[in-house]
Amino acid sequence: MGLYSDEELATVPETALNLSRGCGNPSGFADIRPGDTVVDFGCGAGIDVILAARKVGAHGRVIGIDFADAMIRRAHQSVAEAGL
Ligand SMILES: C[S@@+](CC[C@H](N)C(=O)[O-])C[C@H]1O[C@@H](n2cnc3c(N)ncnc32)[C@H](O)[C@@H]1O
């Protein structure tokens, strides 16, 4: 629950994996349901945005926020590579 599973990591593009600097798996213990709106403060390259997006599904929404423009660019790249 505290760390990413192999199944989760298999769904995340290298761009997000290589730049991940988190110390846990927030979407692993958050009670995210289909249709939810999730805000990820300090989204980095987007690993948790991607994992949360898979949980909220097509009717949900995930908003990633980061104060580093370079990380936002990477997050956009990661999300596109994930096919989301
Ligand atoms: C631990 S890292 C990325 C976490 C991400 N969940 C991951 O595992 O890759 C934290 C991110 O928060 C951003 N950050 C730090 N302080 C912030 C602030 N005050 N406002 C917005 N973003 C911030 C940093 O730019 C960095 O990309």
The ligand as an ORCA input file, in Angstrom:
! r2SCAN-3c Opt
* xyz 0 1
  C       8.736     14.882     -4.508
  S       8.611     15.733     -6.027
  C       7.477     14.869     -7.074
  C       6.493     13.982     -6.447
  C       5.803     13.080     -7.418
  N       4.666     12.552     -6.746
  C       6.744     11.950     -7.862
  O       6.786     10.918     -7.191
  O       7.430     12.114     -8.869
  C       7.746     17.138     -5.516
  C       7.402     18.162     -6.609
  O       6.762     19.242     -5.929
  C       7.108     20.462     -6.545
  N       6.938     21.484     -5.527
  C       7.625     21.648     -4.380
  N       7.156     22.686     -3.670
  C       6.105     23.192     -4.391
  C       5.201     24.272     -4.176
  N       5.282     25.041     -3.093
  N       4.244     24.511     -5.091
  C       4.163     23.732     -6.196
  N       4.994     22.690     -6.468
  C       5.964     22.428     -5.564
  C       8.540     20.261     -7.041
  O       8.830     21.092     -8.151
  C       8.564     18.766     -7.380
  O       8.351     18.556     -8.765
*
